């Protein structure tokens, strides 16, 4: 699952408009226009389109590739930080707590995605477990704790795409019915 797909799924789950997406990016420290946000929200190319001829599909895929802007980890992190501010309000930073999570470009963003969505939506661990359960994924409190730990901790567990995808699917069910 790429970062653009994560943005599309969060936008849909939380029913965010394009103007809200621009505002959230701005709160996260990234100035984007509504047009750029729309280009980031173009879905990944689907190789399994069955209703087009091969030529039509190749032409449409080429157009999609030209229009689509790839969302880097730093952009996704700005969005998630902005979402926290958007949902919970601006918080005064304490000088001693300047240690924050920073996504590297080749790093898997799923663990940080779970952490920041938990903070932004004020979710408890039990609520997160229920969201996973909505999609048929059984996660224990210990497993969830391992997913939410800082990388490098002895009990840290990397969050796979399956967990992230199902969590976003569960959020959709919770917030959109």
ROKEVO-329566 format. One record per residue (C-alpha): x, y, z; residue number from 1; residue in one letter. Coordinates in steps of 0.001 Angstrom, whole numbers, plus 500000, padded with zeros to 6 digits. Example, Ala and Ser with C-alpha at 12.3 -4.5 7.8 and 13.67 -1.06 7.14 Angstrom:
<doza x="512300" y="495500" z="507800" num="1" residuo="a"/>
<doza x="513670" y="498940" z="507140" num="2" residuo="s"/>
This chain:
<doza x="500000" y="500000" z="500000" num="1" residuo="x"/>
<doza x="501555" y="503300" z="498956" num="2" residuo="x"/>
<doza x="501214" y="506683" z="500656" num="3" residuo="x"/>
<doza x="498768" y="507987" z="498050" num="4" residuo="x"/>
<doza x="496490" y="505037" z="498777" num="5" residuo="x"/>
<doza x="496733" y="505779" z="502517" num="6" residuo="x"/>
<doza x="495694" y="509411" z="501892" num="7" residuo="x"/>
<doza x="492751" y="508328" z="499736" num="8" residuo="x"/>
<doza x="491570" y="505858" z="502389" num="9" residuo="x"/>
<doza x="491904" y="508345" z="505267" num="10" residuo="x"/>
<doza x="490080" y="511007" z="503256" num="11" residuo="x"/>
<doza x="487236" y="508619" z="502510" num="12" residuo="x"/>
<doza x="487037" y="507175" z="506043" num="13" residuo="x"/>
<doza x="486904" y="510592" z="507708" num="14" residuo="x"/>
<doza x="484781" y="512147" z="504931" num="15" residuo="x"/>
<doza x="487220" y="515012" z="504317" num="16" residuo="x"/>
<doza x="486741" y="517526" z="501494" num="17" residuo="x"/>
<doza x="489590" y="518801" z="499305" num="18" residuo="x"/>
<doza x="489612" y="522153" z="501113" num="19" residuo="x"/>
<doza x="489940" y="520356" z="504449" num="20" residuo="x"/>
<doza x="492814" y="518280" z="503049" num="21" residuo="x"/>
<doza x="494621" y="521483" z="501999" num="22" residuo="x"/>
<doza x="494050" y="522948" z="505480" num="23" residuo="x"/>
<doza x="495328" y="519767" z="507162" num="24" residuo="x"/>
<doza x="498503" y="519795" z="505057" num="25" residuo="x"/>
<doza x="498959" y="523476" z="505954" num="26" residuo="x"/>
<doza x="498581" y="522706" z="509675" num="27" residuo="x"/>
<doza x="501278" y="520054" z="509199" num="28" residuo="x"/>
<doza x="503639" y="522643" z="507735" num="29" residuo="x"/>
<doza x="503197" y="521891" z="504030" num="30" residuo="x"/>
<doza x="501657" y="524489" z="501699" num="31" residuo="x"/>
<doza x="499786" y="522738" z="498871" num="32" residuo="x"/>
<doza x="497141" y="523944" z="496465" num="33" residuo="x"/>
<doza x="493825" y="522182" z="496068" num="34" residuo="x"/>
<doza x="494903" y="521109" z="492571" num="35" residuo="x"/>
<doza x="498064" y="519431" z="493915" num="36" residuo="x"/>
<doza x="496057" y="517635" z="496607" num="37" residuo="x"/>
<doza x="493633" y="516359" z="493969" num="38" residuo="x"/>
<doza x="496573" y="515023" z="491938" num="39" residuo="x"/>
<doza x="497854" y="513237" z="495057" num="40" residuo="x"/>
<doza x="494461" y="511627" z="495565" num="41" residuo="x"/>
<doza x="494392" y="509966" z="492141" num="42" residuo="x"/>
<doza x="494136" y="506262" z="492841" num="43" residuo="x"/>
<doza x="496899" y="503874" z="491909" num="44" residuo="x"/>
<doza x="496677" y="502320" z="488499" num="45" residuo="x"/>
<doza x="494464" y="499262" z="488529" num="46" residuo="x"/>
<doza x="495899" y="496545" z="486280" num="47" residuo="x"/>
<doza x="492662" y="494538" z="486512" num="48" residuo="x"/>
<doza x="490308" y="496775" z="484553" num="49" residuo="x"/>
<doza x="488160" y="494448" z="482483" num="50" residuo="x"/>
<doza x="485762" y="496783" z="480694" num="51" residuo="x"/>
<doza x="488364" y="498600" z="478517" num="52" residuo="x"/>
<doza x="490203" y="497391" z="475468" num="53" residuo="x"/>
<doza x="493954" y="497082" z="475922" num="54" residuo="x"/>
<doza x="494639" y="500291" z="473940" num="55" residuo="x"/>
<doza x="492079" y="502325" z="475917" num="56" residuo="x"/>
<doza x="493465" y="500987" z="479179" num="57" residuo="x"/>
<doza x="497092" y="501776" z="478246" num="58" residuo="x"/>
<doza x="496122" y="505306" z="477162" num="59" residuo="x"/>
<doza x="494170" y="505947" z="480390" num="60" residuo="x"/>
<doza x="496995" y="504488" z="482530" num="61" residuo="x"/>
<doza x="499532" y="506786" z="480839" num="62" residuo="x"/>
<doza x="497284" y="509803" z="481522" num="63" residuo="x"/>
<doza x="496918" y="508749" z="485182" num="64" residuo="x"/>
<doza x="500699" y="508412" z="485575" num="65" residuo="x"/>
<doza x="501280" y="511898" z="484140" num="66" residuo="x"/>
<doza x="498687" y="513540" z="486413" num="67" residuo="x"/>
<doza x="499417" y="511676" z="489654" num="68" residuo="x"/>
<doza x="501784" y="513223" z="492210" num="69" residuo="x"/>
<doza x="503610" y="510693" z="494387" num="70" residuo="x"/>
<doza x="503148" y="511306" z="498116" num="71" residuo="x"/>
<doza x="506495" y="510973" z="499885" num="72" residuo="x"/>
<doza x="506825" y="509846" z="503501" num="73" residuo="x"/>
<doza x="507588" y="513419" z="504579" num="74" residuo="x"/>
<doza x="504343" y="514607" z="502946" num="75" residuo="x"/>
<doza x="502334" y="511839" z="504609" num="76" residuo="x"/>
<doza x="503893" y="512714" z="507958" num="77" residuo="x"/>
<doza x="502993" y="516389" z="507464" num="78" residuo="x"/>
<doza x="499429" y="515333" z="506715" num="79" residuo="x"/>
<doza x="499213" y="513118" z="509824" num="80" residuo="x"/>
<doza x="500691" y="515855" z="512032" num="81" residuo="x"/>
<doza x="498222" y="518327" z="510534" num="82" residuo="x"/>
<doza x="495371" y="515883" z="511139" num="83" residuo="x"/>
<doza x="496284" y="515752" z="514830" num="84" residuo="x"/>
<doza x="496200" y="519554" z="515000" num="85" residuo="x"/>
<doza x="492992" y="519692" z="512918" num="86" residuo="x"/>
<doza x="491142" y="517218" z="515137" num="87" residuo="x"/>
<doza x="492571" y="518124" z="518565" num="88" residuo="x"/>
<doza x="493672" y="521739" z="518225" num="89" residuo="x"/>
<doza x="497050" y="523430" z="518454" num="90" residuo="x"/>
<doza x="499126" y="522269" z="521407" num="91" residuo="x"/>
<doza x="501893" y="524176" z="523114" num="92" residuo="x"/>
<doza x="505195" y="522393" z="522609" num="93" residuo="x"/>
<doza x="507322" y="521722" z="525644" num="94" residuo="x"/>
<doza x="511042" y="522283" z="524981" num="95" residuo="x"/>
<doza x="512098" y="518969" z="526537" num="96" residuo="x"/>
<doza x="509670" y="516941" z="524399" num="97" residuo="x"/>
<doza x="511145" y="517899" z="521031" num="98" residuo="x"/>
<doza x="511747" y="514218" z="520250" num="99" residuo="x"/>
<doza x="509285" y="513265" z="517516" num="100" residuo="x"/>
<doza x="508922" y="510486" z="515016" num="101" residuo="x"/>
<doza x="510393" y="511238" z="511613" num="102" residuo="x"/>
<doza x="509647" y="509032" z="508636" num="103" residuo="x"/>
<doza x="512597" y="508231" z="506433" num="104" residuo="x"/>
<doza x="511859" y="507913" z="502719" num="105" residuo="x"/>
<doza x="512444" y="504147" z="502593" num="106" residuo="x"/>
<doza x="510715" y="503390" z="505895" num="107" residuo="x"/>
<doza x="507331" y="501655" z="506239" num="108" residuo="x"/>
<doza x="504862" y="504339" z="507436" num="109" residuo="x"/>
<doza x="502234" y="501937" z="508813" num="110" residuo="x"/>
<doza x="503319" y="501987" z="512477" num="111" residuo="x"/>
<doza x="503436" y="505778" z="512557" num="112" residuo="x"/>
<doza x="500098" y="505871" z="510728" num="113" residuo="x"/>
<doza x="498476" y="503836" z="513514" num="114" residuo="x"/>
<doza x="500081" y="505949" z="516252" num="115" residuo="x"/>
<doza x="499114" y="509273" z="514752" num="116" residuo="x"/>
<doza x="495563" y="508209" z="513883" num="117" residuo="x"/>
<doza x="495159" y="506986" z="517464" num="118" residuo="x"/>
<doza x="496237" y="510415" z="518719" num="119" residuo="x"/>
<doza x="494266" y="512448" z="516161" num="120" residuo="x"/>
<doza x="491003" y="510575" z="516725" num="121" residuo="x"/>
<doza x="491507" y="510203" z="520508" num="122" residuo="x"/>
<doza x="491149" y="506437" z="520279" num="123" residuo="x"/>
<doza x="491753" y="504111" z="523210" num="124" residuo="x"/>
<doza x="493485" y="500769" z="522728" num="125" residuo="x"/>
<doza x="490142" y="499012" z="523191" num="126" residuo="x"/>
<doza x="488570" y="501143" z="520451" num="127" residuo="x"/>
<doza x="491451" y="500320" z="518113" num="128" residuo="x"/>
<doza x="491029" y="496606" z="518845" num="129" residuo="x"/>
<doza x="487296" y="496961" z="518079" num="130" residuo="x"/>
<doza x="488104" y="498726" z="514786" num="131" residuo="x"/>
<doza x="490370" y="495842" z="513799" num="132" residuo="x"/>
<doza x="487673" y="493360" z="514876" num="133" residuo="x"/>
<doza x="485149" y="495083" z="512553" num="134" residuo="x"/>
<doza x="487196" y="493787" z="509633" num="135" residuo="x"/>
<doza x="487772" y="490309" z="511060" num="136" residuo="x"/>
<doza x="491329" y="490916" z="512292" num="137" residuo="x"/>
<doza x="491873" y="489803" z="515877" num="138" residuo="x"/>
<doza x="494553" y="491879" z="517582" num="139" residuo="x"/>
<doza x="495391" y="491422" z="521250" num="140" residuo="x"/>
<doza x="496305" y="494294" z="523519" num="141" residuo="x"/>
<doza x="499904" y="493041" z="523579" num="142" residuo="x"/>
<doza x="500116" y="492922" z="519777" num="143" residuo="x"/>
<doza x="498648" y="496406" z="519510" num="144" residuo="x"/>
<doza x="501171" y="497665" z="522056" num="145" residuo="x"/>
<doza x="503973" y="496148" z="519981" num="146" residuo="x"/>
<doza x="502667" y="497924" z="516854" num="147" residuo="x"/>
<doza x="502535" y="501253" z="518695" num="148" residuo="x"/>
<doza x="506036" y="501017" z="520199" num="149" residuo="x"/>
<doza x="508946" y="503112" z="519019" num="150" residuo="x"/>
<doza x="511202" y="501417" z="516474" num="151" residuo="x"/>
<doza x="514209" y="499945" z="518242" num="152" residuo="x"/>
<doza x="512262" y="498895" z="521338" num="153" residuo="x"/>
<doza x="512730" y="495206" z="522125" num="154" residuo="x"/>
<doza x="508969" y="494512" z="521740" num="155" residuo="x"/>
<doza x="508505" y="496587" z="518569" num="156" residuo="x"/>
<doza x="506646" y="494843" z="515748" num="157" residuo="x"/>
<doza x="506480" y="496226" z="512228" num="158" residuo="x"/>
<doza x="502938" y="496854" z="511033" num="159" residuo="x"/>
<doza x="502262" y="495168" z="507723" num="160" residuo="x"/>
<doza x="500040" y="496495" z="504961" num="161" residuo="x"/>
<doza x="497327" y="494005" z="505928" num="162" residuo="x"/>
<doza x="496951" y="495550" z="509388" num="163" residuo="x"/>
<doza x="497061" y="499135" z="508099" num="164" residuo="x"/>
<doza x="494609" y="498432" z="505273" num="165" residuo="x"/>
<doza x="492162" y="496684" z="507595" num="166" residuo="x"/>
<doza x="492466" y="499421" z="510228" num="167" residuo="x"/>
<doza x="491580" y="502056" z="507626" num="168" residuo="x"/>
<doza x="488723" y="499841" z="506421" num="169" residuo="x"/>
<doza x="487468" y="499564" z="510028" num="170" residuo="x"/>
<doza x="487694" y="503358" z="510418" num="171" residuo="x"/>
<doza x="485532" y="503693" z="507345" num="172" residuo="x"/>
<doza x="482923" y="501406" z="508883" num="173" residuo="x"/>
<doza x="483055" y="503308" z="512184" num="174" residuo="x"/>
<doza x="482828" y="506827" z="510768" num="175" residuo="x"/>
<doza x="480720" y="506273" z="507654" num="176" residuo="x"/>
<doza x="478495" y="503463" z="508882" num="177" residuo="x"/>
